[in-house]
Amino acid sequence: TEVRHRAAGATRAGGGGRGPRPDRRACRTPPSHFATRGQGPRGYRPGARGAAKDEPIMRHIIAVLLENEPGALSRVVALFSARGYNIESLTVAPTEDPSLSRMTIVTAGSDEVLEQITKHLNRLIEVVKVVDLTEGPFIERELMLVKVRAVGKEREETKRMADIFRGRIVDVTDKSYTIELTGDSSKLDAFLLAIDRAAILETVRTGAGGVGRGERILRL
């Protein structure tokens, strides 16, 4: 009995006779391994993420010429959604050629993001041509309809503000004005900031449309 107790105690003290456990830290890759290769695990490049954050986020207006057929618009929108690209506004309509449509997309991102967007758009079968209008001189216009409260003294003030921004009052009731404004997005934003926010009843914006100046032409 004494011999059995001694054997059991020796087994517990020695880990069941399996010997000492290996040191797992010795199996890790030393830091100098990645320093000599210039990259970390899974292709990580030191400082790459920080550099991406430092890239400026710019507003871009992308003009797309594509086939005028069912499903073309949904495929472009699905492309942006699947890759997490934001669309600030989107307009599309047929061109002078009924078989083609022109789409104008306003988005924001770095130059790297815009390059990816352009590549993905060009891969779609329906897309004929893609141009970033903000790469050169261009003209931008957007239409906005704003219905505002106009009662008593507010009527004269609202009319004066519309004249300052070269807007037109297209509908009048005893309690409201509907004002039409055309211009670039910054002008429309400025008008909304200039009037009393509580007076705005309804706002409708078409989204930006743009065309290149001079010889910059988007066509086949």
MOCORMO-V166967 format. One record per residue. N is the residue number from 1. SS is DSSP state (H for helix, E for strand, - for the rest). PSI is psi in whole degrees, 0 to 359 (* if undefined). NEAR is the number of other ideal C-beta (glycine too) atoms within 8 Angstrom. Layout:
BEGIN
n:N ss:SS psi:PSI near:NEAR
n:N ss:SS psi:PSI near:NEAR
END
This chain:
BEGIN
n:1 ss:- psi:316 near:4
n:2 ss:H psi:323 near:5
n:3 ss:H psi:319 near:6
n:4 ss:H psi:318 near:7
n:5 ss:H psi:319 near:8
n:6 ss:H psi:322 near:8
n:7 ss:H psi:318 near:8
n:8 ss:H psi:318 near:8
n:9 ss:H psi:323 near:8
n:10 ss:H psi:324 near:8
n:11 ss:H psi:315 near:9
n:12 ss:H psi:320 near:7
n:13 ss:H psi:328 near:6
n:14 ss:- psi:11 near:9
n:15 ss:- psi:36 near:8
n:16 ss:- psi:19 near:6
n:17 ss:- psi:12 near:6
n:18 ss:- psi:353 near:5
n:19 ss:- psi:179 near:5
n:20 ss:- psi:145 near:4
n:21 ss:- psi:142 near:4
n:22 ss:- psi:149 near:6
n:23 ss:- psi:112 near:5
n:24 ss:H psi:335 near:6
n:25 ss:H psi:334 near:5
n:26 ss:H psi:341 near:6
n:27 ss:H psi:347 near:5
n:28 ss:- psi:149 near:6
n:29 ss:- psi:128 near:6
n:30 ss:- psi:148 near:5
n:31 ss:H psi:329 near:6
n:32 ss:H psi:341 near:6
n:33 ss:H psi:315 near:8
n:34 ss:H psi:332 near:11
n:35 ss:H psi:325 near:7
n:36 ss:H psi:331 near:6
n:37 ss:H psi:342 near:6
n:38 ss:- psi:10 near:7
n:39 ss:- psi:162 near:8
n:40 ss:- psi:193 near:8
n:41 ss:H psi:147 near:6
n:42 ss:H psi:32 near:4
n:43 ss:H psi:15 near:6
n:44 ss:- psi:130 near:8
n:45 ss:- psi:119 near:8
n:46 ss:- psi:130 near:7
n:47 ss:- psi:354 near:6
n:48 ss:H psi:319 near:8
n:49 ss:H psi:320 near:6
n:50 ss:H psi:324 near:7
n:51 ss:H psi:323 near:8
n:52 ss:H psi:324 near:9
n:53 ss:H psi:332 near:6
n:54 ss:H psi:348 near:5
n:55 ss:- psi:135 near:9
n:56 ss:- psi:141 near:4
n:57 ss:- psi:116 near:6
n:58 ss:E psi:154 near:10
n:59 ss:E psi:133 near:8
n:60 ss:E psi:143 near:12
n:61 ss:E psi:115 near:14
n:62 ss:E psi:125 near:16
n:63 ss:E psi:130 near:15
n:64 ss:E psi:128 near:14
n:65 ss:E psi:122 near:15
n:66 ss:E psi:164 near:13
n:67 ss:E psi:136 near:10
n:68 ss:- psi:85 near:9
n:69 ss:- psi:158 near:6
n:70 ss:- psi:138 near:3
n:71 ss:- psi:347 near:7
n:72 ss:H psi:316 near:12
n:73 ss:H psi:316 near:8
n:74 ss:H psi:327 near:7
n:75 ss:H psi:324 near:10
n:76 ss:H psi:316 near:16
n:77 ss:H psi:320 near:10
n:78 ss:H psi:325 near:8
n:79 ss:H psi:314 near:12
n:80 ss:H psi:318 near:13
n:81 ss:H psi:318 near:8
n:82 ss:H psi:330 near:6
n:83 ss:- psi:7 near:8
n:84 ss:- psi:21 near:5
n:85 ss:- psi:137 near:11
n:86 ss:- psi:141 near:8
n:87 ss:- psi:114 near:10
n:88 ss:- psi:319 near:7
n:89 ss:E psi:156 near:11
n:90 ss:E psi:128 near:10
n:91 ss:E psi:146 near:10
n:92 ss:E psi:141 near:8
n:93 ss:E psi:156 near:6
n:94 ss:E psi:153 near:8
n:95 ss:- psi:192 near:9
n:96 ss:- psi:341 near:2
n:97 ss:- psi:113 near:7
n:98 ss:- psi:341 near:5
n:99 ss:- psi:353 near:5
n:100 ss:E psi:147 near:13
n:101 ss:E psi:153 near:12
n:102 ss:E psi:128 near:12
n:103 ss:E psi:137 near:13
n:104 ss:E psi:120 near:16
n:105 ss:E psi:128 near:12
n:106 ss:E psi:123 near:15
n:107 ss:E psi:174 near:14
n:108 ss:E psi:141 near:9
n:109 ss:E psi:175 near:12
n:110 ss:- psi:173 near:10
n:111 ss:H psi:325 near:7
n:112 ss:H psi:318 near:9
n:113 ss:H psi:318 near:9
n:114 ss:H psi:322 near:14
n:115 ss:H psi:320 near:8
n:116 ss:H psi:318 near:9
n:117 ss:H psi:314 near:13
n:118 ss:H psi:318 near:11
n:119 ss:H psi:316 near:8
n:120 ss:H psi:322 near:10
n:121 ss:H psi:318 near:13
n:122 ss:H psi:340 near:8
n:123 ss:H psi:343 near:6
n:124 ss:- psi:137 near:11
n:125 ss:- psi:323 near:4
n:126 ss:- psi:341 near:11
n:127 ss:E psi:129 near:13
n:128 ss:E psi:318 near:8
n:129 ss:E psi:146 near:8
n:130 ss:E psi:133 near:11
n:131 ss:E psi:134 near:11
n:132 ss:E psi:106 near:11
n:133 ss:H psi:331 near:15
n:134 ss:H psi:358 near:9
n:135 ss:H psi:346 near:5
n:136 ss:- psi:188 near:8
n:137 ss:- psi:137 near:6
n:138 ss:E psi:166 near:12
n:139 ss:E psi:131 near:7
n:140 ss:E psi:135 near:11
n:141 ss:E psi:146 near:10
n:142 ss:E psi:144 near:15
n:143 ss:E psi:137 near:9
n:144 ss:E psi:136 near:13
n:145 ss:E psi:127 near:12
n:146 ss:E psi:123 near:13
n:147 ss:E psi:122 near:12
n:148 ss:E psi:153 near:13
n:149 ss:E psi:134 near:10
n:150 ss:- psi:94 near:11
n:151 ss:- psi:132 near:7
n:152 ss:- psi:233 near:4
n:153 ss:H psi:340 near:5
n:154 ss:H psi:333 near:10
n:155 ss:H psi:314 near:10
n:156 ss:H psi:320 near:7
n:157 ss:H psi:319 near:8
n:158 ss:H psi:319 near:14
n:159 ss:H psi:320 near:11
n:160 ss:H psi:320 near:8
n:161 ss:H psi:322 near:11
n:162 ss:H psi:322 near:13
n:163 ss:H psi:323 near:8
n:164 ss:H psi:320 near:7
n:165 ss:- psi:12 near:12
n:166 ss:- psi:41 near:6
n:167 ss:- psi:168 near:10
n:168 ss:E psi:136 near:7
n:169 ss:E psi:113 near:11
n:170 ss:E psi:351 near:7
n:171 ss:E psi:137 near:8
n:172 ss:E psi:131 near:6
n:173 ss:- psi:179 near:6
n:174 ss:- psi:351 near:3
n:175 ss:- psi:354 near:6
n:176 ss:E psi:159 near:11
n:177 ss:E psi:145 near:14
n:178 ss:E psi:120 near:12
n:179 ss:E psi:136 near:14
n:180 ss:E psi:128 near:11
n:181 ss:E psi:144 near:15
n:182 ss:E psi:137 near:7
n:183 ss:E psi:191 near:10
n:184 ss:- psi:171 near:9
n:185 ss:H psi:325 near:9
n:186 ss:H psi:325 near:7
n:187 ss:H psi:316 near:10
n:188 ss:H psi:321 near:13
n:189 ss:H psi:320 near:8
n:190 ss:H psi:322 near:9
n:191 ss:H psi:318 near:14
n:192 ss:H psi:328 near:11
n:193 ss:H psi:334 near:6
n:194 ss:H psi:330 near:8
n:195 ss:- psi:164 near:11
n:196 ss:- psi:124 near:5
n:197 ss:H psi:326 near:6
n:198 ss:H psi:342 near:5
n:199 ss:H psi:347 near:11
n:200 ss:E psi:122 near:13
n:201 ss:E psi:325 near:7
n:202 ss:E psi:143 near:7
n:203 ss:E psi:132 near:9
n:204 ss:E psi:126 near:7
n:205 ss:E psi:139 near:10
n:206 ss:- psi:340 near:8
n:207 ss:- psi:155 near:10
n:208 ss:- psi:144 near:13
n:209 ss:E psi:148 near:10
n:210 ss:E psi:158 near:12
n:211 ss:E psi:143 near:10
n:212 ss:E psi:150 near:14
n:213 ss:- psi:154 near:8
n:214 ss:- psi:234 near:5
n:215 ss:- psi:2 near:3
n:216 ss:- psi:105 near:12
n:217 ss:- psi:134 near:5
n:218 ss:- psi:100 near:10
n:219 ss:- psi:169 near:5
n:220 ss:- psi:* near:6
END
